[in-house]
Amino acid sequence: MQLIGMLDSPYVRRCHVIATRLGIPFEHKALSVFRDFSEFHAINPLVRAPTLLLDDGRCLMDSGLIIQHFEALRPGQGIIPPAGEKHTECLRLTALGLSMCDKAVQLYYEIVVRPETLRWAEWITRLTGQLRESAEALEAACPADGWLQGAAVPNLADVTAAVAWRFTHYVLPQILDRDDYARLDALGTRAEALPEFQAAHFD
C-alpha cells in the first residue's frame, strides 16, 4: 500500500500521521501534483493528493475517506470516539481543523501562486477572515494542557488541528500571530513532538 503526495500537504500529512499511529504498513511516495504531474497521472489520472494506492491497484482519494479506511483496518484504536456526544464533538473539532486547512490552501494559491496582477483583494480578505475564525474557534476549544477532548492520546481532531496549524505557518507565516492563539500553538507543539508527527516531518 502506498500513500502518494507531499507531506507539506496537510491532507497527505494527516493520513501519514494516522497510518503511523495505527501501525499500518505503508510506503510513502512523495510525488508533487505540480512537479511530478506525469508520474502522478500514471498512478491516478485524477492527480489528487492524497492518493492511497491499494495492493490490488485500486486508488482511494480524499483524506477523510482514506482515514476511514485506516480505521476499518484497525478498529477501536481511539482515532474517533465511539458514537455519542464525544463522537459528535470530535467531528465538529475536526471540521474546524479542516476549515483551517482549506482556507490556508486557498490563500496560498491566491497570494503566492497566482500572479499579483490577477489577485482578488476581496477574496483574500474573505479567506483570511475565515481562516482566523477557524483558528479562533479551535483556540477556544483548546485546553491549557493535554488534548482537545481530554483523552490520553490525540484523536483525529487533535491531529487535524495540529497539521492545519503547522501548514498555515509554513506557507503563510504572516497571517496568524502565535501569541493570539497560544493554546492552539501549544497543542501543535505537543503534537509535533510525537513519534507519528516526527515520522511525517517536512521542512
Kinemage of the C-alpha trace (Angstrom):
@kinemage 1
@onewidth
@group {chain A} dominant
@subgroup {mainchain}
@vectorlist {calphas} color= white
{ca met a 1} P 0.000 0.000 0.000
{ca gln a 2} L 1.345 3.415 -0.999
{ca leu a 3} L 0.374 6.854 0.274
{ca ile a 4} L 1.100 9.278 -2.546
{ca gly a 5} L 1.596 13.000 -2.127
{ca met a 6} L 3.864 15.541 -0.479
{ca leu a 7} L 3.988 15.904 3.296
{ca asp a 8} L 3.691 19.675 3.009
{ca ser a 9} L 0.083 18.980 2.063
{ca pro a 10} L -1.938 18.951 5.303
{ca tyr a 11} L -4.271 16.340 3.814
{ca val a 12} L -1.438 13.950 2.944
{ca arg a 13} L 0.238 14.576 6.272
{ca arg a 14} L -2.794 13.789 8.421
{ca cys a 15} L -3.180 10.466 6.598
{ca his a 16} L 0.510 9.707 7.185
{ca val a 17} L 0.224 10.559 10.886
{ca ile a 18} L -2.891 8.418 11.396
{ca ala a 19} L -1.475 5.426 9.497
{ca thr a 20} L 1.749 5.610 11.510
{ca arg a 21} L -0.171 5.993 14.773
{ca leu a 22} L -2.239 2.887 13.938
{ca gly a 23} L 0.789 0.842 12.917
{ca ile a 24} L -0.486 0.290 9.384
{ca pro a 25} L 2.312 -0.727 6.980
{ca phe a 26} L 2.590 1.611 4.015
{ca glu a 27} L 5.110 3.194 1.709
{ca his a 28} L 5.104 6.955 1.298
{ca lys a 29} L 5.727 8.068 -2.278
{ca ala a 30} L 6.476 11.791 -2.311
{ca leu a 31} L 5.029 12.974 -5.621
{ca ser a 32} L 4.022 16.564 -6.288
{ca val a 33} L 0.831 17.305 -8.209
{ca phe a 34} L 2.852 20.047 -9.941
{ca arg a 35} L 6.430 18.858 -10.416
{ca asp a 36} L 5.592 15.177 -10.842
{ca phe a 37} L 2.307 15.511 -12.712
{ca ser a 38} L 3.030 12.864 -15.350
{ca glu a 39} L 4.213 10.255 -12.842
{ca phe a 40} L 1.269 11.007 -10.549
{ca his a 41} L -1.134 10.836 -13.511
{ca ala a 42} L 0.147 7.369 -14.391
{ca ile a 43} L -0.905 6.184 -10.921
{ca asn a 44} L -4.109 8.189 -10.565
{ca pro a 45} L -5.375 10.058 -13.656
{ca leu a 46} L -7.238 12.499 -11.373
{ca val a 47} L -3.886 13.571 -9.827
{ca arg a 48} L -5.350 14.135 -6.383
{ca ala a 49} L -3.279 14.197 -3.237
{ca pro a 50} L -3.505 12.250 -1.103
{ca thr a 51} L -3.969 9.121 -3.145
{ca leu a 52} L -3.826 5.755 -1.407
{ca leu a 53} L -2.785 3.060 -3.846
{ca leu a 54} L -4.049 -0.262 -2.539
{ca asp a 55} L -2.243 -3.542 -3.077
{ca asp a 56} L -4.879 -4.622 -5.619
{ca gly a 57} L -4.248 -1.498 -7.733
{ca arg a 58} L -7.322 0.475 -6.706
{ca cys a 59} L -6.944 4.111 -5.619
{ca leu a 60} L -8.645 5.799 -2.694
{ca met a 61} L -8.789 9.588 -2.558
{ca asp a 62} L -9.803 12.279 -0.046
{ca ser a 63} L -8.042 12.301 3.317
{ca gly a 64} L -11.249 11.720 5.257
{ca leu a 65} L -12.125 8.597 3.267
{ca ile a 66} L -8.561 7.296 3.457
{ca ile a 67} L -8.622 7.701 7.240
{ca gln a 68} L -11.951 5.850 7.348
{ca his a 69} L -10.206 3.009 5.536
{ca phe a 70} L -7.352 3.051 8.051
{ca glu a 71} L -9.842 2.981 10.922
{ca ala a 72} L -11.549 -0.049 9.413
{ca leu a 73} L -8.188 -1.823 9.318
{ca arg a 74} L -7.528 -1.016 12.987
{ca pro a 75} L -10.919 -0.605 14.705
{ca gly a 76} L -11.258 0.643 18.256
{ca gln a 77} L -7.938 2.495 18.439
{ca gly a 78} L -9.312 5.846 19.588
{ca ile a 79} L -8.923 7.846 16.393
{ca ile a 80} L -12.587 8.871 16.646
{ca pro a 81} L -14.569 8.299 19.858
{ca pro a 82} L -17.446 5.826 19.601
{ca ala a 83} L -20.996 7.035 18.917
{ca gly a 84} L -22.273 9.649 21.319
{ca glu a 85} L -21.523 13.221 22.338
{ca lys a 86} L -17.740 12.794 22.219
{ca his a 87} L -18.042 11.391 18.694
{ca thr a 88} L -20.103 14.391 17.572
{ca glu a 89} L -17.717 16.843 19.207
{ca cys a 90} L -14.720 15.138 17.588
{ca leu a 91} L -16.357 15.591 14.190
{ca arg a 92} L -17.075 19.266 14.939
{ca leu a 93} L -13.498 19.968 16.006
{ca thr a 94} L -12.093 18.019 13.068
{ca ala a 95} L -14.211 20.136 10.731
{ca leu a 96} L -12.697 23.288 12.240
{ca gly a 97} L -9.224 21.935 11.561
{ca leu a 98} L -10.177 21.036 8.009
{ca ser a 99} L -11.584 24.529 7.535
{ca met a 100} L -8.188 25.919 8.534
{ca cys a 101} L -6.545 23.598 6.015
{ca asp a 102} L -8.942 24.573 3.244
{ca lys a 103} L -8.657 28.317 3.781
{ca ala a 104} L -4.866 28.228 4.169
{ca val a 105} L -4.536 26.263 0.925
{ca gln a 106} L -6.828 28.682 -0.900
{ca leu a 107} L -4.956 31.681 0.480
{ca tyr a 108} L -1.633 30.163 -0.511
{ca tyr a 109} L -2.781 29.729 -4.097
{ca glu a 110} L -4.240 33.239 -4.168
{ca ile a 111} L -1.326 35.084 -2.537
{ca val a 112} L 1.712 33.017 -3.504
{ca val a 113} L 0.858 31.092 -6.672
{ca arg a 114} L -1.471 33.433 -8.572
{ca pro a 115} L 0.260 36.307 -10.416
{ca glu a 116} L -0.068 39.547 -8.455
{ca thr a 117} L -1.989 41.299 -11.247
{ca leu a 118} L -4.680 38.595 -11.113
{ca arg a 119} L -5.230 38.504 -7.352
{ca trp a 120} L -8.667 39.348 -5.984
{ca ala a 121} L -8.359 41.527 -2.873
{ca glu a 122} L -11.921 40.922 -1.652
{ca trp a 123} L -11.469 37.154 -1.920
{ca ile a 124} L -8.190 37.337 0.018
{ca thr a 125} L -9.920 39.342 2.759
{ca arg a 126} L -12.744 36.829 2.950
{ca leu a 127} L -10.438 33.801 3.087
{ca thr a 128} L -8.266 35.459 5.726
{ca gly a 129} L -11.317 36.120 7.870
{ca gln a 130} L -12.490 32.525 7.523
{ca leu a 131} L -9.029 31.207 8.402
{ca arg a 132} L -8.894 33.368 11.521
{ca glu a 133} L -12.426 32.412 12.565
{ca ser a 134} L -11.499 28.723 12.301
{ca ala a 135} L -8.353 29.260 14.355
{ca glu a 136} L -10.260 31.275 16.968
{ca ala a 137} L -12.856 28.522 17.338
{ca leu a 138} L -10.109 25.942 17.867
{ca glu a 139} L -8.275 28.237 20.275
{ca ala a 140} L -11.456 28.500 22.349
{ca ala a 141} L -11.723 24.694 22.441
{ca cys a 142} L -8.092 24.006 23.315
{ca pro a 143} L -7.246 23.083 26.916
{ca ala a 144} L -4.301 24.646 28.704
{ca asp a 145} L -2.611 21.257 28.519
{ca gly a 146} L -3.327 17.862 27.001
{ca trp a 147} L -5.648 17.129 24.099
{ca leu a 148} L -8.861 18.660 22.841
{ca gln a 149} L -11.218 16.109 24.329
{ca gly a 150} L -9.201 15.178 27.380
{ca ala a 151} L -8.057 11.773 26.155
{ca ala a 152} L -4.665 10.337 26.989
{ca val a 153} L -3.643 10.385 23.323
{ca pro a 154} L -4.600 12.720 20.464
{ca asn a 155} L -7.601 11.811 18.350
{ca leu a 156} L -8.482 12.837 14.809
{ca ala a 157} L -9.460 16.357 15.894
{ca asp a 158} L -6.075 16.939 17.538
{ca val a 159} L -4.191 15.542 14.547
{ca thr a 160} L -6.143 17.692 12.107
{ca ala a 161} L -5.803 20.860 14.193
{ca ala a 162} L -2.052 20.363 14.661
{ca val a 163} L -1.480 19.591 10.990
{ca ala a 164} L -3.510 22.643 9.978
{ca trp a 165} L -1.586 24.885 12.392
{ca arg a 166} L 1.806 23.704 11.132
{ca phe a 167} L 0.793 24.025 7.480
{ca thr a 168} L -0.619 27.525 7.921
{ca his a 169} L 2.594 28.800 9.488
{ca tyr a 170} L 4.674 27.030 6.860
{ca val a 171} L 3.002 28.642 3.851
{ca leu a 172} L 1.532 31.829 5.388
{ca pro a 173} L 3.668 32.758 8.403
{ca gln a 174} L 2.389 36.328 8.423
{ca ile a 175} L -1.335 35.560 8.745
{ca leu a 176} L -1.805 34.110 12.262
{ca asp a 177} L 0.215 35.523 15.169
{ca arg a 178} L 1.188 32.695 17.520
{ca asp a 179} L 0.636 34.929 20.552
{ca asp a 180} L -3.023 35.339 19.585
{ca tyr a 181} L -3.559 31.576 19.569
{ca ala a 182} L -1.347 30.469 22.443
{ca arg a 183} L -3.301 27.325 23.350
{ca leu a 184} L -3.585 26.164 19.754
{ca asp a 185} L 0.117 26.833 19.290
{ca ala a 186} L 0.890 24.791 22.425
{ca leu a 187} L -1.292 21.920 21.178
{ca gly a 188} L 0.593 21.997 17.894
{ca thr a 189} L 3.918 21.913 19.718
{ca arg a 190} L 2.826 18.909 21.802
{ca ala a 191} L 1.678 17.067 18.689
{ca glu a 192} L 4.822 17.789 16.692
{ca ala a 193} L 6.903 16.141 19.434
{ca leu a 194} L 5.095 12.808 18.999
{ca pro a 195} L 6.759 9.988 17.005
{ca glu a 196} L 3.958 9.822 14.430
{ca phe a 197} L 4.349 13.538 13.682
{ca gln a 198} L 8.134 13.285 13.619
{ca ala a 199} L 7.775 10.490 11.066
{ca ala a 200} L 5.817 12.925 8.890
{ca his a 201} L 8.149 15.884 9.400
{ca phe a 202} L 8.811 18.244 6.492
{ca asp a 203} L 10.838 21.430 6.011
